[in-house]
Amino acid sequence: MSAESGGRTGLQGKLSQWLRGRRPKEAAAGNEGGREALLLAAASAGLPLAPAAHAAPGYRCSCDRVGCPTPARHPVSFAWQTQSTTDRSQIERWARHQPQANFITATGMVHDVLDVPLEAGREALERLLGSGIEVGPVAESDDGRLLFFTLTRGTPEDEDEWWPCELDCHPETADEHPGLRWHCRGSYVLVPPARLPGDQAVHWVRGLEHPLPDPLSLLEVLTDACSRYVGEEPDHENAWPLRR
């Protein structure tokens, strides 16, 4: 085995160990900095935020809805799209007046999120990092999802310039997308730190100091990993966004 090959194998082994059992130093340091500091860091990175519900005893949601289908995962206001902001003072007020609240970040304004099953995401992240591809912030949800934060496809004034994609996901259609979900305009995801029912959480795996990448630079590897995860052949034709 060549020295180069041995070095590559060693790197992949270290990546595998890190992805399956260790969080990066920046994530650990960020968690120690406190909830408000992490939220302000997200806003400073350009992620628009709005308050969300929080977990209540008995695997319930803090909202008044009986049998809430997405406990601790949804905004508290129906006006979350217009309410979402990066204004530091507003986020500080929300965080201090609602100390238990989770926060969502509205996608399709500045960023999108490619949301994949955890094991497929770990495989893809290992491949991307091992190949030297730039990967931006990544969050992990303890309920089995990995969230890749990317640049958005945009919100053009001319609707004919919008790029439709078979992978587009909105909050109400999440259950219909068990594989790869593309959160873009009109959708949202929880932003770390967030607490879920059952003492689960959403936390950063790669921090916000990493620039947002072009989503297309990650998409092929993510679709391949998700296809193996569900035991199907990847459908690249439907995976790629196409202009109308």
N, C-alpha and C positions, 0 to 999 in steps of 0.2 A: 504493500500500500504506500502511495506517495505521501510526502509530508503534507502536500496541499490537501489530499483526500482525507488524511487523518485529522487535519485541522478542521475541515468542514464537518466531519463526523462528530468531532468533539464539540463544535459549536452547536450542532443540531441537538446533541445530547443535553447540553446545558440549557438550550431553549426549552426542550421538552420538560426538564426538571423544573425550570422556572415557571412555565405556563401551568403546570399541574400542581404545584405546591407552594409557590412563593409569589408574593406581590412585589412589584418594583419599588425601589427605595422612595421614588417621588410620591407614590401612592400612599405608602406608610406615613411619610412625613406630612402629607396633606391631611390625612385622617386625624393626626395629632393636632393639626391647626384648628380644628373645630368646624362645625357645620356652616356657620356664617362665612368663614373665610373661604371655604370651598365654593359656596354659592357666589360670592363676590368674584372669585377667580373665574368661574364660568361666565359670569356677565362681562368681565373684563376681556375675555376671549371672544366676545361677540355673541354668546348664546342667549337669546331672549328667554326670560324665565317668568313663570307665574305660579302661584301657590296651588298645591294639590292636597288631596285628602291624606289622612294618615291611618295607620293600623290601630284598631281598637281591640280590646280584650275579646277572646273567643273567635279569633280569625275573622273579625268583622271589620267594616270600614267606618270611618268617622262620619260619613255622610248619613243622611236620614233615609236613604233608599233601602227598603227591605230586600235582602238577598242581593246586594250590590254585586254585579258580575266581575268587576275589576277593583276589588277593595284596595285602597291606598294607592291607586295607580292613575286616578283621573283628576282633572282640575276641579277646584271648588266653584268656579264660575263658568257659566255657559259662554261668557265673553272672553275666554282665555286667549283667543287669537289676537284681539285688540289690546288685551290687558298685558300680554307678554312684553317684557322690557329688559333692557340692560342698565337701566338707571340705578346707580349705586344706592342712592338715598331711599328709593322706593323698596328695593330688595332688602335693605337693612330694616326698614319698618316692618315689612312682611315677616321677616325672619324673627324679629324680636316680639312682635305681637302674636305670632302663631308659632310658638316654639316647637310644636310637635309636627307641623306640616311638612310633607314632602314638597318638592317642586318639580314641575315639568318644564321642558324646554320645547318651544314650538319649532318644528322643522319646516324647511322650505323657504325660510327667510334668509338666513346666513349659512345654515348647514343642513345636511340631510343625515340620516342614520341608516346604515345597513345592519339589520338585526337578524342574527342567525342562531341556531341551536348551539348550545355551549360546546359540545365536543367537536362539531364541525368548525366552529369559530376558532377553537384552540388549534386545530390542525391547520386551518388557513393562516392564522397569525404566525405560527411557526414557519410555514412555507414563505410567507411574505417577508418576514424579518430575515430568514436565512438567504433569501434571494436579493436582499438589499433594497427592496421596494419600500418607499416611504409610507409609513403607517402613522396615522394621526392618533388622537385620543381614542381609547377603547375602555368601555365600562362593562362590568360583569354583573348580572343579576343572579342572585342565589337560586332563583326558580328555574335556571337552566337556559339563559340567553346571554349572548355576547353582542355588544353594541359597538359598531365601528362608526365613529363620527367623521364625516367628510364634508367637503364643500357642497353647496346645493347646486342643483341643475338650474336654479334661478326661478324668478317669478316675472316673466316678460309681460310688458303691457299688452302685446298682441297675443291673444290666446292661441292663435294658429302656430305660434312659435314654441308652444309647450311640448315637451317630450313625453308622450305617454309611455308607460312601461307596464308589462304584465306583473311586475313585482311590487307595484305601488301598494302601500298599506295605509289605511286610516284606522283610527282607534276602534271603530265599530266593526272592522273587518279583520282584526288581528287573529281571531281563531280560524279564519279561512286561509291563513298563510302559516302553516306549521314549519315550513322551511325558511327560505330567505324572505325577509320583509324589507321593503324600501320605504322608509318614512320620509316623505317629502312634504309638499304643500298640503296643508289641511290636517297634518298629523302632529303627534308629539310623542316624546318618551320621557321617562323619569330621568332626572339628572342627579348624579351622586352629590352628597350622601342621601340615600333614601332608605326608609325602613318599611318592610313588608310584613304582612301577617305571618305568624309562625317564627318570629325572630329571624327572618331573612332580611337581606339588604341588597342595595345596589351600590357598587363601589368602583372607583377607577382602577383599571389595570395598567393603562398608560395615561399619563397626566395631560393636562391642557397646555403644557409647554411645547407639545408636539404640534406642528402646523397641520391644518386640515388638508388632506390630500384630495385629488380628483377622484370621485367615486369609481370612475371607469378603470382606474389603475388597480383597484382591488376586486372588481366585480367578477372577473373570470375565475380567480382563485377561490373566491367565496362560493360561487355557484358550483364549481367542481367539488369542493369539500361538502357542500350541502347535498349534492346529488349522491355522493358515496354514503352520506349519513342516512339517506332514505332508501338507498339501494336502487337508484335509478340512474339512467344515462343523463348527463347534463344537456339541457335544451338551450344552447347559446343563442338561438334565433330569437326566442321569446325573452331571454334574460337581458338583452341589450336594449336600451331605449332607442326608439326610432321617431324621427320627425313625422308629423302628419303630412 
